[in-house]
Amino acid sequence: MQSPFLHRTVQEIKGIGQMAESKRQKSRQADVKVKLKEPSMYNVVMLNDDVTTMDFVVDVLKEIFNKDSETAVALMLKVHHEGEAVVGKYTYDIAATKRRLAIEKARAAGFPFQMRLDET
């Protein structure tokens, strides 16, 4: 029994290959239609405690959260009076990194300082 391809001309075989390539390209184009979703955002919440100094909190807000002096003092006072304050809103990776850096700085200084992340 002979293969059906033995009787085909080179032009016919090329045409079959081109049709298959065209189908693959259409399939790739269909696969490319992806909906992008905005990343989830997280509030970094600073918590009050009875040990961490106000000056240390202001330094953290200025150095890690890039707050100016006036904003840093206002946030520190809000944490002090209300028990907590949102000090920034970021994507998860950035929020987690800033929280980690602040807590590491506090531990190195001997403070029990805490922060949490709240998904918005």
Short mmCIF file of the C-alpha atoms (twelve columns), coordinates in Angstrom:
data_MODEL
# 
_entry.id   MODEL 
# 
loop_
_atom_site.group_PDB 
_atom_site.id 
_atom_site.type_symbol 
_atom_site.label_atom_id 
_atom_site.label_alt_id 
_atom_site.label_comp_id 
_atom_site.label_asym_id 
_atom_site.label_seq_id 
_atom_site.Cartn_x 
_atom_site.Cartn_y 
_atom_site.Cartn_z 
_atom_site.pdbx_PDB_model_num 
ATOM 1   C CA . MET A 1   0.000  0.000  0.000  1 
ATOM 2   C CA . GLN A 2   1.413  3.363  -1.012 1 
ATOM 3   C CA . SER A 3   1.287  6.531  1.035  1 
ATOM 4   C CA . PRO A 4   -1.102 9.183  -0.292 1 
ATOM 5   C CA . PHE A 5   1.761  11.697 -0.093 1 
ATOM 6   C CA . LEU A 6   3.775  9.902  -2.770 1 
ATOM 7   C CA . HIS A 7   1.357  11.052 -5.446 1 
ATOM 8   C CA . ARG A 8   1.222  14.680 -4.372 1 
ATOM 9   C CA . THR A 9   3.258  17.342 -6.062 1 
ATOM 10  C CA . VAL A 10  5.720  19.530 -4.223 1 
ATOM 11  C CA . GLN A 11  3.322  22.481 -4.648 1 
ATOM 12  C CA . GLU A 12  0.485  20.533 -3.015 1 
ATOM 13  C CA . ILE A 13  2.679  19.561 -0.056 1 
ATOM 14  C CA . LYS A 14  3.828  23.182 0.385  1 
ATOM 15  C CA . GLY A 15  0.198  24.303 0.295  1 
ATOM 16  C CA . ILE A 16  -0.702 21.848 3.063  1 
ATOM 17  C CA . GLY A 17  2.217  23.172 5.159  1 
ATOM 18  C CA . GLN A 18  1.128  26.774 4.600  1 
ATOM 19  C CA . MET A 19  -2.438 25.984 5.666  1 
ATOM 20  C CA . ALA A 20  -1.150 24.342 8.857  1 
ATOM 21  C CA . GLU A 21  1.104  27.342 9.575  1 
ATOM 22  C CA . SER A 22  -1.830 29.718 9.013  1 
ATOM 23  C CA . LYS A 23  -3.924 27.744 11.547 1 
ATOM 24  C CA . ARG A 24  -1.067 27.885 14.077 1 
ATOM 25  C CA . GLN A 25  -0.757 31.668 13.649 1 
ATOM 26  C CA . LYS A 26  -4.496 32.146 14.160 1 
ATOM 27  C CA . SER A 27  -4.320 29.951 17.243 1 
ATOM 28  C CA . ARG A 28  -1.423 32.026 18.636 1 
ATOM 29  C CA . GLN A 29  -3.337 35.235 17.981 1 
ATOM 30  C CA . ALA A 30  -6.326 33.884 19.889 1 
ATOM 31  C CA . ASP A 31  -4.076 32.844 22.794 1 
ATOM 32  C CA . VAL A 32  -2.569 36.330 23.066 1 
ATOM 33  C CA . LYS A 33  -5.866 37.932 24.099 1 
ATOM 34  C CA . VAL A 34  -5.221 38.111 27.836 1 
ATOM 35  C CA . LYS A 35  -7.016 40.457 30.190 1 
ATOM 36  C CA . LEU A 36  -4.661 42.167 32.585 1 
ATOM 37  C CA . LYS A 37  -5.848 42.713 36.127 1 
ATOM 38  C CA . GLU A 38  -4.679 45.548 38.341 1 
ATOM 39  C CA . PRO A 39  -2.589 44.223 41.242 1 
ATOM 40  C CA . SER A 40  -4.176 44.174 44.680 1 
ATOM 41  C CA . MET A 41  -3.180 47.054 46.901 1 
ATOM 42  C CA . TYR A 42  -2.268 46.844 50.583 1 
ATOM 43  C CA . ASN A 43  -2.330 49.433 53.341 1 
ATOM 44  C CA . VAL A 44  0.693  49.395 55.622 1 
ATOM 45  C CA . VAL A 45  -0.676 50.032 59.107 1 
ATOM 46  C CA . MET A 46  1.611  51.187 61.905 1 
ATOM 47  C CA . LEU A 47  0.578  50.094 65.416 1 
ATOM 48  C CA . ASN A 48  1.145  51.896 68.696 1 
ATOM 49  C CA . ASP A 49  3.066  50.431 71.625 1 
ATOM 50  C CA . ASP A 50  4.278  51.797 74.951 1 
ATOM 51  C CA . VAL A 51  8.019  51.316 74.286 1 
ATOM 52  C CA . THR A 52  8.926  52.539 70.792 1 
ATOM 53  C CA . THR A 53  9.952  56.191 70.892 1 
ATOM 54  C CA . MET A 54  8.211  58.875 68.890 1 
ATOM 55  C CA . ASP A 55  11.538 59.951 67.372 1 
ATOM 56  C CA . PHE A 56  12.162 56.411 66.135 1 
ATOM 57  C CA . VAL A 57  8.707  56.275 64.516 1 
ATOM 58  C CA . VAL A 58  9.311  59.607 62.762 1 
ATOM 59  C CA . ASP A 59  12.688 58.332 61.501 1 
ATOM 60  C CA . VAL A 60  11.070 55.158 60.103 1 
ATOM 61  C CA . LEU A 61  8.388  57.195 58.357 1 
ATOM 62  C CA . LYS A 62  10.975 59.502 56.795 1 
ATOM 63  C CA . GLU A 63  13.592 56.887 55.859 1 
ATOM 64  C CA . ILE A 64  11.478 53.915 54.764 1 
ATOM 65  C CA . PHE A 65  8.164  55.484 53.789 1 
ATOM 66  C CA . ASN A 66  9.656  58.661 52.282 1 
ATOM 67  C CA . LYS A 67  7.472  61.027 54.308 1 
ATOM 68  C CA . ASP A 68  8.474  64.646 54.853 1 
ATOM 69  C CA . SER A 69  8.999  65.776 58.465 1 
ATOM 70  C CA . GLU A 70  5.575  67.387 58.843 1 
ATOM 71  C CA . THR A 71  3.706  64.349 57.496 1 
ATOM 72  C CA . ALA A 72  5.850  61.967 59.561 1 
ATOM 73  C CA . VAL A 73  5.082  63.846 62.785 1 
ATOM 74  C CA . ALA A 74  1.351  63.981 61.973 1 
ATOM 75  C CA . LEU A 75  1.261  60.205 61.302 1 
ATOM 76  C CA . MET A 76  3.263  59.470 64.448 1 
ATOM 77  C CA . LEU A 77  0.779  61.500 66.516 1 
ATOM 78  C CA . LYS A 78  -2.152 59.698 64.898 1 
ATOM 79  C CA . VAL A 79  -0.594 56.328 65.797 1 
ATOM 80  C CA . HIS A 80  0.038  57.588 69.336 1 
ATOM 81  C CA . HIS A 81  -3.492 58.906 69.905 1 
ATOM 82  C CA . GLU A 82  -5.595 56.464 67.872 1 
ATOM 83  C CA . GLY A 83  -3.530 53.291 68.254 1 
ATOM 84  C CA . GLU A 84  -2.804 52.847 64.563 1 
ATOM 85  C CA . ALA A 85  -2.502 54.687 61.265 1 
ATOM 86  C CA . VAL A 86  -2.189 53.830 57.580 1 
ATOM 87  C CA . VAL A 87  1.268  55.043 56.551 1 
ATOM 88  C CA . GLY A 88  1.222  53.925 52.911 1 
ATOM 89  C CA . LYS A 89  -0.631 52.020 50.209 1 
ATOM 90  C CA . TYR A 90  1.379  49.755 47.897 1 
ATOM 91  C CA . THR A 91  1.295  46.545 45.919 1 
ATOM 92  C CA . TYR A 92  1.944  43.486 48.092 1 
ATOM 93  C CA . ASP A 93  5.667  43.101 47.380 1 
ATOM 94  C CA . ILE A 94  6.444  46.736 48.101 1 
ATOM 95  C CA . ALA A 95  4.210  46.849 51.193 1 
ATOM 96  C CA . ALA A 96  5.739  43.658 52.600 1 
ATOM 97  C CA . THR A 97  9.271  44.894 51.945 1 
ATOM 98  C CA . LYS A 98  8.674  48.254 53.644 1 
ATOM 99  C CA . ARG A 99  7.056  46.509 56.617 1 
ATOM 100 C CA . ARG A 100 9.982  44.077 56.894 1 
ATOM 101 C CA . LEU A 101 12.573 46.874 56.705 1 
ATOM 102 C CA . ALA A 102 10.787 48.887 59.394 1 
ATOM 103 C CA . ILE A 103 10.490 45.907 61.739 1 
ATOM 104 C CA . GLU A 104 14.138 44.912 61.180 1 
ATOM 105 C CA . LYS A 105 15.211 48.481 62.004 1 
ATOM 106 C CA . ALA A 106 13.071 48.392 65.168 1 
ATOM 107 C CA . ARG A 107 14.498 45.050 66.304 1 
ATOM 108 C CA . ALA A 108 18.037 46.318 65.759 1 
ATOM 109 C CA . ALA A 109 17.180 49.308 67.979 1 
ATOM 110 C CA . GLY A 110 15.513 47.069 70.597 1 
ATOM 111 C CA . PHE A 111 11.911 48.186 70.023 1 
ATOM 112 C CA . PRO A 112 8.811  45.922 69.896 1 
ATOM 113 C CA . PHE A 113 7.418  48.064 67.049 1 
ATOM 114 C CA . GLN A 114 4.740  46.334 64.890 1 
ATOM 115 C CA . MET A 115 3.044  46.905 61.552 1 
ATOM 116 C CA . ARG A 116 0.462  44.965 59.582 1 
ATOM 117 C CA . LEU A 117 -0.729 44.774 55.991 1 
ATOM 118 C CA . ASP A 118 -4.420 45.158 55.126 1 
ATOM 119 C CA . GLU A 119 -5.641 44.362 51.635 1 
ATOM 120 C CA . THR A 120 -7.713 47.234 50.251 1 
# 
